[in-house]
Amino acid sequence: MVGPIRWIWAFLDTPSPDAARSWAYWAQVTGTTLSTPRGDHGEFVTFVPPRGAAWLKGQAVGSGGGTHLDLDVDDPAAAAREAVRAGATVVAERGYVALRSPGGYPFCFTPARPGRDPAEPEDEPEAPVEVLDQVCLDLPAAVADQEIAFWARLTGWEWSATSPPEFGFLRRPDGMPVRILTQRLSESDGSVRGHVDFACASRPVSLARHLAAGATVESEHAFWTVLRDPLGRRYCLTDRQPRPATAPRLG
C-alpha cells in the first residue's frame, strides 16, 4: 500500500484535434461545467459539478486516448517507489509521477490537496439521476490476476468478486468518488485499457439522454448498455444505483 489515497480522479484522454468536441459532449452528459483549460498548451480541463468536489478531468493528448487514473497522495515520490516495487513502471516525473501498471494501464500519483479527505464528503444533492462514478479496467486473461493483485496492493482496498464472474471491484472508502471495477476479457494478451461507467437510477431514461446527445448503442446486456460517444469512445450505462455522496444534479 502506498499510503492513504486522499482522492481519485478519472481522466478522459482525447487526441488534441478532437478534445474540445469531446469535452463539450462529456460536460453535457455528466451535467457539469468545463473549467478554463490549463496547462502549457491548454491541455487539461476539469468537469465541475453543480455541487461538491470534482472528480472527472479531461486531457488533450498527442495520440491514442482512452482513460487514466490520478491518485492524490501525501508523497507522490514515495508512493511511486512502492508502486515500482509492486511491478509498476515510471514514465515521467514533473511534480507528479506518471506510471504504468504491470499490464500497461496509465496512472499518476499527484499531490493531495489539504483538507480533502474521503472521510469528510461534501454536501450531498438528493435523488441523483445518474453519475459517472466508475472506471472499469479491461484485463486480458494473461495479466488479469497480476493486475488485480497490483491494484489491491496499491490502494489498500479490498478486491471482491461479483456477478457475472468475469467482474470484480475494489471496495472504495466512503466518500471516495470513483470505484475501480475489473473485467477479465476473453482475449489472451495485450495491454490493460479502461473505460468509464455511469450508475443510473433508470437506465432507459439515461439511455434516451445519451442518444439525444449524440451517443450510439454498441450492445445491450442484462445489467448494462455499451455506448460509443460521437468520437467513438466506448463507455457503459449500468443498473447500479447512483451514490448521492458524489452525484451531481442533472437537468
C-alpha positions as CSV (number, residue, x, y, z in Angstrom):
1,M,0.0,0.0,0.0
2,V,1.3,3.5,-0.9
3,G,-0.3,5.3,2.0
4,P,-3.8,6.6,2.1
5,I,-5.4,7.6,-1.2
6,R,-6.8,11.1,-0.5
7,W,-8.8,11.4,-3.7
8,I,-9.2,9.6,-7.0
9,W,-9.7,11.3,-10.4
10,A,-11.0,9.7,-13.6
11,F,-9.4,11.2,-16.7
12,L,-10.7,11.1,-20.2
13,D,-7.8,11.3,-22.6
14,T,-8.5,12.5,-26.2
15,P,-6.3,13.4,-29.1
16,S,-5.8,17.1,-29.3
17,P,-7.7,17.8,-32.5
18,D,-10.8,16.3,-31.1
19,A,-10.5,17.4,-27.5
20,A,-12.8,20.4,-27.5
21,R,-15.6,18.5,-29.2
22,S,-15.2,15.6,-26.7
23,W,-15.1,17.8,-23.7
24,A,-18.4,19.5,-24.8
25,Y,-20.1,16.1,-25.1
26,W,-18.9,14.9,-21.7
27,A,-19.9,18.1,-20.0
28,Q,-23.4,17.7,-21.4
29,V,-23.9,14.1,-20.4
30,T,-22.4,14.5,-16.9
31,G,-24.3,17.7,-16.1
32,T,-21.1,19.5,-15.4
33,T,-19.4,22.8,-16.5
34,L,-16.0,22.9,-18.1
35,S,-13.3,24.8,-16.3
36,T,-11.0,27.1,-18.1
37,P,-8.4,25.0,-19.9
38,R,-5.0,25.0,-18.2
39,G,-1.5,23.6,-18.7
40,D,1.3,24.7,-21.1
41,H,-0.9,24.1,-24.1
42,G,-4.4,24.3,-22.6
43,E,-4.5,20.5,-22.4
44,F,-6.3,20.0,-19.1
45,V,-9.9,20.7,-18.1
46,T,-12.0,19.8,-15.1
47,F,-15.6,18.8,-15.3
48,V,-17.1,20.9,-12.4
49,P,-20.3,19.6,-10.9
50,P,-23.0,21.9,-9.7
51,R,-22.3,20.9,-6.0
52,G,-19.4,19.3,-4.2
53,A,-15.9,18.4,-5.3
54,A,-15.0,17.5,-8.8
55,W,-13.6,14.0,-9.7
56,L,-13.5,14.0,-13.5
57,K,-11.0,15.7,-15.8
58,G,-10.1,15.7,-19.4
59,Q,-6.6,15.7,-21.1
60,A,-5.8,16.5,-24.7
61,V,-3.0,14.1,-25.8
62,G,-0.8,13.8,-28.8
63,S,-2.1,10.4,-29.9
64,G,-4.1,7.4,-28.7
65,G,-6.5,8.4,-26.0
66,G,-8.6,6.4,-23.5
67,T,-8.7,6.8,-19.8
68,H,-6.3,7.0,-16.9
69,L,-6.5,7.5,-13.1
70,D,-4.9,10.1,-10.9
71,L,-4.4,9.2,-7.2
72,D,-3.9,12.1,-4.8
73,V,-1.4,11.0,-2.1
74,D,0.7,12.8,0.6
75,D,4.0,11.9,-1.0
76,P,3.9,11.0,-4.7
77,A,7.6,10.1,-4.9
78,A,7.3,7.7,-2.0
79,A,4.1,6.2,-3.5
80,A,5.8,5.8,-6.8
81,R,8.7,3.8,-5.2
82,E,6.2,1.5,-3.6
83,A,4.3,1.1,-6.9
84,V,7.6,0.2,-8.7
85,R,8.2,-2.5,-6.1
86,A,4.8,-3.9,-6.9
87,G,5.6,-4.0,-10.6
88,A,4.8,-0.6,-12.0
89,T,7.0,1.4,-14.4
90,V,7.7,5.1,-14.0
91,V,7.0,7.1,-17.2
92,A,7.6,10.7,-16.1
93,E,8.2,12.9,-13.0
94,R,7.0,16.5,-13.1
95,G,5.9,17.3,-9.6
96,Y,3.6,14.4,-10.0
97,V,4.7,10.9,-11.1
98,A,3.2,9.2,-14.2
99,L,3.4,5.4,-14.2
100,R,2.1,2.3,-15.9
101,S,0.7,-0.7,-14.1
102,P,2.3,-4.1,-14.8
103,G,-0.3,-4.6,-17.5
104,G,0.3,-1.2,-19.1
105,Y,-2.5,0.9,-17.7
106,P,-1.5,4.6,-17.2
107,F,-2.0,6.3,-13.8
108,C,-0.4,9.1,-11.9
109,F,0.4,9.9,-8.3
110,T,-0.4,13.6,-7.6
111,P,0.0,15.7,-4.5
112,A,-3.0,15.7,-2.2
113,R,-4.8,19.0,-1.6
114,P,-5.0,19.9,2.1
115,G,-8.4,19.3,3.6
116,R,-9.6,16.8,1.0
117,D,-10.4,13.5,2.7
118,P,-13.0,10.9,1.7
119,A,-14.0,10.5,5.3
120,E,-15.5,14.0,5.1
121,P,-17.5,14.2,1.9
122,E,-19.0,17.4,0.6
123,D,-22.7,18.3,1.0
124,E,-24.8,15.8,-0.9
125,P,-27.5,16.5,-3.5
126,E,-30.6,14.4,-3.4
127,A,-32.1,11.9,-5.8
128,P,-29.4,11.8,-8.5
129,V,-30.5,10.7,-11.9
130,E,-27.1,9.2,-12.9
131,V,-23.4,9.7,-12.1
132,L,-20.1,8.8,-13.8
133,D,-18.6,7.0,-10.9
134,Q,-16.6,4.1,-12.1
135,V,-13.5,3.2,-14.2
136,C,-13.5,-0.3,-15.5
137,L,-10.1,-1.9,-16.1
138,D,-10.3,-4.2,-19.1
139,L,-7.9,-7.0,-18.3
140,P,-6.6,-9.5,-20.9
141,A,-6.5,-13.0,-19.4
142,A,-2.7,-13.3,-19.2
143,V,-2.4,-10.3,-16.9
144,A,-5.7,-10.3,-15.0
145,D,-4.6,-11.9,-11.8
146,Q,-1.4,-9.9,-11.6
147,E,-3.2,-6.7,-12.3
148,I,-6.0,-7.3,-9.7
149,A,-3.3,-8.0,-7.1
150,F,-1.4,-4.9,-8.1
151,W,-4.3,-2.5,-7.7
152,A,-5.4,-4.1,-4.4
153,R,-1.9,-3.6,-3.0
154,L,-1.5,-0.2,-4.5
155,T,-4.7,1.2,-3.0
156,G,-5.1,-0.9,0.1
157,W,-8.7,-1.5,-1.0
158,E,-10.2,-5.0,-0.7
159,W,-11.0,-6.7,-4.1
160,S,-14.3,-8.6,-4.2
161,A,-15.6,-10.9,-7.0
162,T,-19.0,-10.2,-8.3
163,S,-21.5,-11.4,-10.9
164,P,-21.0,-12.2,-13.7
165,P,-17.8,-14.0,-12.6
166,E,-15.6,-12.1,-15.0
167,F,-16.1,-8.9,-12.9
168,G,-14.8,-7.7,-9.6
169,F,-14.3,-4.4,-7.8
170,L,-12.2,-2.7,-5.2
171,R,-14.1,-1.5,-2.1
172,R,-13.5,2.2,-2.1
173,P,-13.8,4.1,1.2
174,D,-16.9,6.1,2.0
175,G,-16.9,9.4,0.1
176,M,-14.3,8.3,-2.5
177,P,-15.8,9.5,-5.8
178,V,-14.6,6.8,-8.2
179,R,-14.9,3.0,-8.0
180,I,-12.4,0.7,-9.8
181,L,-14.1,-2.3,-11.5
182,T,-12.1,-5.1,-13.1
183,Q,-13.2,-7.1,-16.1
184,R,-11.5,-10.2,-17.3
185,L,-11.5,-10.2,-21.1
186,S,-11.7,-13.3,-23.3
187,E,-8.6,-12.1,-25.3
188,S,-5.5,-13.8,-24.0
189,D,-3.0,-11.0,-24.1
190,G,-2.5,-7.3,-24.8
191,S,-2.3,-4.1,-22.7
192,V,-4.8,-3.2,-20.0
193,R,-7.1,-0.5,-21.0
194,G,-10.1,1.2,-19.4
195,H,-13.5,2.8,-19.9
196,V,-15.9,4.8,-17.7
197,D,-19.3,3.7,-16.4
198,F,-22.4,5.5,-15.3
199,A,-24.6,4.4,-12.4
200,C,-28.2,5.1,-13.5
201,A,-31.4,5.4,-11.5
202,S,-33.2,4.4,-14.7
203,R,-31.1,3.0,-17.5
204,P,-33.8,3.6,-20.2
205,V,-34.1,7.3,-19.2
206,S,-30.3,7.7,-19.2
207,L,-30.1,5.9,-22.5
208,A,-32.5,8.3,-24.1
209,R,-30.5,11.3,-22.8
210,H,-27.2,10.0,-24.1
211,L,-28.6,9.1,-27.5
212,A,-30.1,12.6,-27.8
213,A,-26.7,14.0,-27.0
214,G,-25.1,12.0,-29.9
215,A,-24.2,8.6,-28.5
216,T,-24.8,5.3,-30.3
217,V,-25.6,1.9,-28.9
218,E,-22.9,-0.8,-29.4
219,S,-24.6,-3.6,-27.4
220,E,-27.2,-4.3,-24.8
221,H,-26.8,-6.6,-21.8
222,A,-28.9,-7.7,-18.9
223,F,-27.5,-5.1,-16.5
224,W,-25.6,-2.6,-18.7
225,T,-25.6,-0.9,-22.1
226,V,-22.4,-0.3,-24.1
227,L,-22.4,3.1,-25.9
228,R,-20.0,5.0,-28.1
229,D,-19.7,8.7,-27.8
230,P,-19.7,10.9,-31.0
231,L,-15.9,10.3,-31.3
232,G,-16.1,6.6,-30.8
233,R,-15.1,6.3,-27.1
234,R,-16.7,3.3,-25.6
235,Y,-18.5,3.6,-22.2
236,C,-21.3,1.9,-20.3
237,L,-24.6,2.8,-18.6
238,T,-25.3,0.4,-15.7
239,D,-28.2,-0.5,-13.4
240,R,-26.2,0.3,-10.3
241,Q,-27.9,2.9,-8.2
242,P,-26.1,6.3,-8.1
243,R,-24.5,7.2,-4.8
244,P,-25.7,10.6,-3.6
245,A,-22.4,11.3,-1.9
246,T,-20.8,12.0,-5.3
247,A,-23.6,12.6,-7.7
248,P,-24.4,15.9,-9.5
249,R,-27.9,17.1,-10.3
250,L,-28.8,16.6,-14.0
251,G,-31.4,18.5,-16.0
